[in-house]
Every structure is written in structure tokens, then in C-alpha cells.
Amino acid sequence: MLLSFSEFSIDSETLELNVDGHCLAIDERNMTLLAMLAERYPDYCTKQECLALIWQETIVSDMSLSKLVSDTRKLFCKAGYQGPLIQTVHGRGYRLEHQLGKQLLAQADKNDDVIEPIKMQAPEQVIDSCQDKKAPQQLVSQPSGWELLAKALIALLLILGLFFQFWQGGVSSSDPMRQLAYSEPHNAVGRVLWVDDHPENNLVEKAYLEQKNIGVYNTVTSEEALMLLSMYHYQAVISDMGRHGDSLAGLKLLQAIRAKGNKTPFYLYTYVESPGLVDAVYESGGQAVVIDSESLYQLLLSHFEAEN
């Protein structure tokens, strides 16, 4: 099998990577990963599929796959290829970078071939540039007066519960340096607020930041995020796009934060980066739309480096 692109080619028989005439040996697992992504494009490969095919009859963790992806990117960089290679589909798997995928499709058209990627059981397509894949848009009926009253009571109970929890632990508004200290490392350099209704998708990123002595605080609703931002100081806010049936929840949270005059750096961590979504985030006062963990790390760490 020969994968050929404008800037490089890979030969599966000789296990060689060729970048502008510069040949470099490539490991079989690196080759298998790229072949899977090329075959599946424009869909992505789930982490489970990658683990099952690359490490057959061997039990490994997601960290092994993350390291393989990172090593593959470094290998191409070492060979002289500076362009994007593998796109992280946040919380789900990996996809061949779009420009490379387009070259594959163009080659197929030129050769009168049809590339039929392996379909998922429930494929998802990006329809609206501002619509998050995690939560498809739903029709919501107008709430009744009783429903509004119930929501108000629930919000009040949540606020009282949080205040009771913080005060009982000895934390007061006059002591900001001890904010939520019960979940921070003793030598923490700062903290970020992470808003996502599926925090289990971000465990790898959370562990990485905590290794850098950064406190990571999770919440699943925009309402609680706004309340915490009014009470405590964070170096950055990370948010998903869709939550609880609202496909624009992340963008609305950003707009609400800025409407309150809060200028905490805001990053939208989602699956797909589109011009429409990027423009909407910038126009609302956000810093960036991020779709892969490496970019997220670089952006976040810059804030802590600036403060130290």
C-alpha cells in the first residue's frame, strides 16, 4: 500500500516515509494508524477501533494510543513535514487531517475510483457551522409558570448548597487565596474552570494539567459556571459547545460571561473548527476554538507562564 500526498508518501511494504526526497524508517504501528485514518476518511476512527486493530491480542490503555499519535506527529516533523497530520476528534478518536483527506479524494476522482470509508453505526455530520456534534438541536416547548418556578427553586437550593459547602470548609469571600482549596495541589500555580456535561471525556487533559500543578474544576452547567466565576478567580475557562439539548450552550456562556464584564480567557473545546464558529467566538470575546489537546495545552500554559 502506498499513501501519496503532495508533501510526503508512505510505503507500507518497505515501511519508509519520504518527505521531499528524505527517507525515514516508519514503525508498523505508525503505518497502521495512518492507513486506518486514510481508509476511514472523512469519518474518524474511534479510540476503541484503533486499539483493537493496532494492538491485536494485547490489552493497552488509551494513553498508549495518545502516545502513538504524538510519536507519529513527531516522526513526520523530524522527517521535515511541517503541516497538520492527524486531527483529534475530542473525546472520541482521530481523523486524517482535512487537507490530506481532500488529496485522497481528489486522487480517487482522478483515477475514477470511489473511496468508501467504513461507516459508523451512527455517523454524524457537521450541518451548522455553529452546531456542536455532542448535542443535536432539539425543539423545546415554552415552559409553563410552574416549570419556571420549579427551576427557580432548584437554582436557589443549588446556590445555598454551594455557599454552605464553602463556608463549612472555612472558605469565605474575604479569603480569596483559599478558594476551593480542597481540590487543589498545595503548590498549585493557578486554576481553570472546565464546563462540560460529559467530564469523563476530558480525563486525559485534566490529568495533564494537574501534573503541571494547575487546579482543574469541573461543572456541568452554564448557570453554575457563572456563579463560580462571580465568586472565584480563574486563569481560564474551557467549555464544550452543546449541553443538555442546547447546541449553542458554549457560545451563550461566553456571551453571558462577557456581558458581566468578566474578561477571563475563554476557550471553546469542541470537535469541529469551522470559519463560522471561529468568527462567532471571536466576535463574542473568546480567545479560540480548539479541537486537539496539544493546542489546548499550549494556549492554557501560556497564561500561567505569563503570571509566574
Secondary structure, 3 states (H helix, E strand, C coil): CEEECCCEEEECCCCEEEECCEEEECCHHHHHHHHHHHHHCCCCEEHHHHHHHHCCCCCCCHHHHHHHHHHHHHHHHHHCCCCCCEEEECCCEEEECHHHHHHHHHHHHHCCCCCCCCCCCCCCCCCCCCCCCCCCCCCCCCCCHHHHHHHHHHHHHHHHHHHHHHHHCCCCCCCHHHCCHHHCCCCCCEEEEEECCCHHHHHHHHHHHHHCCEEEEEECCHHHHHHHHHHCCCCEEEECCCECCECCHHHHHHHHHHHCCCCCCEEEECCCCCHHHHHHHHHCCCCEEECCHHHHHHHHHHHHHHHC
